Amino acid sequence: MDYSKNIKSGYMRIQLFFFNFAYLYLLIILFTEKSILSTVLVDSITIYLITIASFMVILNKQIFYLNIPNLITNFRLVINIFILVMVLNINNYDKNLVLFLSLMSISLDGIDGYLSRRLRQTTEFGYVFDQEVDNFLILILCFSIVYNHDYNLYILLIPFYRYIFLLLIQLKIISKDPLPDSFFRKSICVVLISSLIACNHYNTTESLSALLYLSIILLTYSFIRDIVWLYRIKNV
């Protein structure tokens, strides 16, 4: 099958559905103890179906285009689903594995972006898909520190900033013009994700918690500043 072409038919989407589940199944078999394997597999099927259905809804208006960078992003999605499986069964998994796969996911994020530019395979679908997979990892990490380490519930609002932003565009309250590149915005996102990963792994270290809360404050500031900028652009 030529995955460099648009995925238009339902048959091809079904193939991708089972292809992704095979990836997830392999990860579970490799890293799950036999004593809890059946339970984890049942939970994983539910998580997988909910996750894939959510992505299908979010990407409904996008033409699926699986070139090399998007295939890497797709693999990141499967890794993220497995991270969520581990987070929900954290006592049965090595925390170092969660750390390793989280770092692998964000590393592959840099690789797929580089390849999309290097191979000139940048697409609108790839842009949206990449952002959604990034946001999914943030959601998982936020959920994990709340669910497993008793952090404040408001941390769960962080991954929904993106959808508040998109809703404001949809309601035509702010402009849909692209935001100018910002080193500050990118740096805060990197610090935030790094802090979330570190807080999941070293959850008893208070300095990391302080860094996480600081990055949340800075991210909120950046989010509000971008909204104000786009609001002014629309109403000029």
C-alpha positions as CSV (number, residue, x, y, z in Angstrom):
1,M,0.0,0.0,0.0
2,D,1.2,3.5,-0.9
3,Y,0.9,5.5,2.4
4,S,2.1,8.6,0.6
5,K,-1.4,9.1,-0.9
6,N,-4.5,10.5,0.6
7,I,-6.6,8.0,2.7
8,K,-10.0,8.5,1.2
9,S,-11.7,5.1,1.3
10,G,-13.3,3.6,4.4
11,Y,-11.4,0.3,3.7
12,M,-8.0,2.1,4.0
13,R,-9.0,3.7,7.2
14,I,-10.0,0.4,8.6
15,Q,-6.6,-1.0,7.6
16,L,-5.0,1.9,9.5
17,F,-7.2,1.2,12.5
18,F,-6.0,-2.4,12.8
19,F,-2.4,-1.4,11.9
20,N,-2.4,1.0,14.9
21,F,-3.9,-1.6,17.2
22,A,-1.2,-4.1,16.2
23,Y,1.4,-1.5,17.3
24,L,-0.3,-1.0,20.6
25,Y,-0.8,-4.8,21.1
26,L,2.9,-5.3,20.5
27,L,3.9,-2.7,23.1
28,I,1.6,-4.2,25.7
29,I,2.9,-7.7,25.1
30,L,6.5,-6.5,25.4
31,F,6.2,-4.6,28.6
32,T,3.3,-6.1,30.6
33,E,3.6,-8.9,33.1
34,K,1.7,-12.0,32.2
35,S,-0.3,-12.0,35.4
36,I,-2.1,-8.8,34.5
37,L,-1.9,-9.1,30.7
38,S,-5.6,-10.0,30.1
39,T,-6.9,-7.2,32.3
40,V,-4.6,-4.6,30.7
41,L,-5.6,-5.8,27.2
42,V,-9.3,-5.3,28.0
43,D,-8.7,-1.9,29.4
44,S,-6.5,-1.0,26.4
45,I,-9.2,-1.9,23.9
46,T,-11.6,0.5,25.5
47,I,-8.9,3.3,25.8
48,Y,-7.9,2.7,22.2
49,L,-11.4,2.9,20.8
50,I,-12.2,6.1,22.7
51,T,-8.9,7.7,21.7
52,I,-9.2,6.8,18.0
53,A,-12.9,7.9,17.9
54,S,-11.9,11.2,19.4
55,F,-9.2,11.8,16.9
56,M,-11.6,10.9,14.1
57,V,-14.0,13.5,15.3
58,I,-11.3,16.2,15.7
59,L,-9.8,15.4,12.3
60,N,-13.1,14.9,10.6
61,K,-12.7,17.7,8.1
62,Q,-9.1,16.8,7.3
63,I,-8.1,14.5,4.4
64,F,-5.9,11.9,5.9
65,Y,-2.5,12.1,4.3
66,L,0.1,9.6,5.5
67,N,3.5,10.6,4.2
68,I,6.7,9.7,6.2
69,P,6.4,12.5,8.8
70,N,2.7,11.7,9.4
71,L,3.5,8.0,9.8
72,I,6.0,9.0,12.6
73,T,3.3,11.2,14.2
74,N,0.9,8.2,13.9
75,F,3.4,6.0,15.7
76,R,3.7,8.7,18.4
77,L,-0.1,8.5,18.8
78,V,0.1,4.8,19.5
79,I,3.0,5.4,22.0
80,N,0.9,8.0,23.8
81,I,-2.1,5.6,24.0
82,F,0.2,3.0,25.7
83,I,1.5,5.7,28.1
84,L,-2.1,6.3,29.1
85,V,-2.6,2.6,29.6
86,M,0.5,2.6,31.9
87,V,-0.7,5.7,33.7
88,L,-4.0,4.0,34.6
89,N,-2.1,0.9,35.9
90,I,1.0,2.7,37.2
91,N,1.6,0.2,40.1
92,N,2.1,-2.5,37.5
93,Y,4.7,-0.7,35.4
94,D,8.2,0.6,35.9
95,K,8.2,4.4,36.1
96,N,11.4,4.4,34.1
97,L,9.4,3.0,31.2
98,V,6.9,5.8,31.4
99,L,9.7,8.3,31.4
100,F,11.5,6.6,28.5
101,L,8.4,6.5,26.3
102,S,7.4,10.1,27.1
103,L,10.9,11.3,26.1
104,M,10.7,9.1,23.0
105,S,7.3,10.7,22.0
106,I,8.6,14.3,22.3
107,S,11.9,13.3,20.5
108,L,9.9,11.9,17.6
109,D,7.9,15.1,17.6
110,G,11.1,16.9,16.7
111,I,12.0,14.3,14.1
112,D,8.7,14.4,12.2
113,G,8.7,18.2,12.1
114,Y,12.3,18.1,10.7
115,L,11.5,15.5,8.1
116,S,8.3,17.3,6.9
117,R,10.5,20.4,6.1
118,R,13.5,18.4,4.8
119,L,11.4,16.2,2.5
120,R,9.0,19.0,1.7
121,Q,6.1,16.9,2.8
122,T,4.4,19.6,4.9
123,T,0.6,19.3,4.7
124,E,-2.4,20.9,6.5
125,F,-3.4,17.4,7.9
126,G,0.2,16.9,9.2
127,Y,0.1,20.3,10.9
128,V,-3.2,19.6,12.7
129,F,-2.4,15.9,13.4
130,D,1.0,16.8,15.0
131,Q,-0.6,19.4,17.3
132,E,-3.4,17.1,18.4
133,V,-0.9,14.3,19.2
134,D,1.2,16.8,21.2
135,N,-1.8,18.0,23.1
136,F,-2.8,14.4,23.8
137,L,0.5,13.7,25.5
138,I,0.1,16.9,27.6
139,L,-3.4,15.7,28.6
140,I,-2.1,12.3,29.6
141,L,0.8,13.8,31.6
142,C,-1.6,16.2,33.3
143,F,-4.1,13.5,34.1
144,S,-1.3,11.3,35.5
145,I,0.0,13.8,38.1
146,V,-3.6,14.5,39.2
147,Y,-4.7,10.8,39.2
148,N,-1.5,9.3,40.6
149,H,0.2,12.1,42.6
150,D,-2.7,14.2,43.9
151,Y,-1.9,17.4,42.1
152,N,-4.5,20.2,41.9
153,L,-7.4,19.4,39.5
154,Y,-7.1,22.7,37.7
155,I,-3.9,21.4,36.0
156,L,-6.3,19.4,33.7
157,L,-7.3,22.7,32.1
158,I,-3.9,23.1,30.4
159,P,-4.6,20.8,27.4
160,F,-7.9,22.4,26.8
161,Y,-6.4,25.9,26.2
162,R,-6.0,24.8,22.6
163,Y,-9.7,24.0,22.2
164,I,-10.7,27.3,23.8
165,F,-8.5,29.0,21.3
166,L,-10.1,27.1,18.4
167,L,-13.6,27.8,19.7
168,L,-12.9,31.5,19.8
169,I,-11.8,31.3,16.2
170,Q,-14.9,29.3,15.2
171,L,-17.1,31.8,16.9
172,K,-15.3,34.6,15.0
173,I,-14.4,36.4,18.2
174,I,-10.7,36.4,17.3
175,S,-8.9,36.3,13.9
176,K,-8.0,33.0,12.3
177,D,-4.7,34.6,11.0
178,P,-1.7,32.5,11.9
179,L,0.2,33.7,15.0
180,P,3.7,35.0,14.4
181,D,6.6,32.7,15.5
182,S,7.4,33.3,19.1
183,F,10.5,31.9,20.8
184,F,8.9,32.7,24.2
185,R,5.8,30.6,23.3
186,K,7.8,27.6,22.1
187,S,10.2,27.8,25.1
188,I,7.3,27.8,27.5
189,C,5.7,24.7,25.8
190,V,9.0,22.8,26.0
191,V,9.5,23.8,29.7
192,L,5.9,22.8,30.5
193,I,6.1,19.3,28.9
194,S,9.5,18.7,30.5
195,S,8.1,19.7,33.9
196,L,5.1,17.4,33.5
197,I,7.4,14.5,32.6
198,A,9.7,15.3,35.5
199,C,6.8,15.7,38.0
200,N,5.5,12.3,36.9
201,H,8.9,10.6,37.5
202,Y,10.2,12.6,40.5
203,N,6.8,13.5,42.0
204,T,8.2,14.1,45.5
205,T,10.6,16.9,44.4
206,E,9.1,20.2,45.4
207,S,11.3,22.3,43.1
208,L,9.9,20.5,40.1
209,S,6.4,21.2,41.3
210,A,7.3,24.9,41.6
211,L,8.7,24.9,38.1
212,L,5.6,23.3,36.8
213,Y,3.3,25.9,38.4
214,L,5.5,28.7,37.1
215,S,5.4,27.3,33.6
216,I,1.6,27.1,33.8
217,I,1.4,30.7,34.8
218,L,3.7,31.7,31.9
219,L,1.7,29.6,29.5
220,T,-1.5,31.2,30.6
221,Y,0.0,34.6,30.1
222,S,1.2,33.6,26.6
223,F,-2.3,32.2,25.8
224,I,-4.1,35.4,26.9
225,R,-1.6,37.6,25.1
226,D,-2.1,35.6,21.8
227,I,-5.9,35.9,22.2
228,V,-5.7,39.6,22.7
229,W,-3.4,40.0,19.7
230,L,-5.8,38.1,17.4
231,Y,-8.8,40.0,18.8
232,R,-7.1,43.3,18.0
233,I,-6.2,42.0,14.5
234,K,-9.8,41.1,13.8
235,N,-11.2,44.4,15.1
236,V,-8.7,46.7,13.4
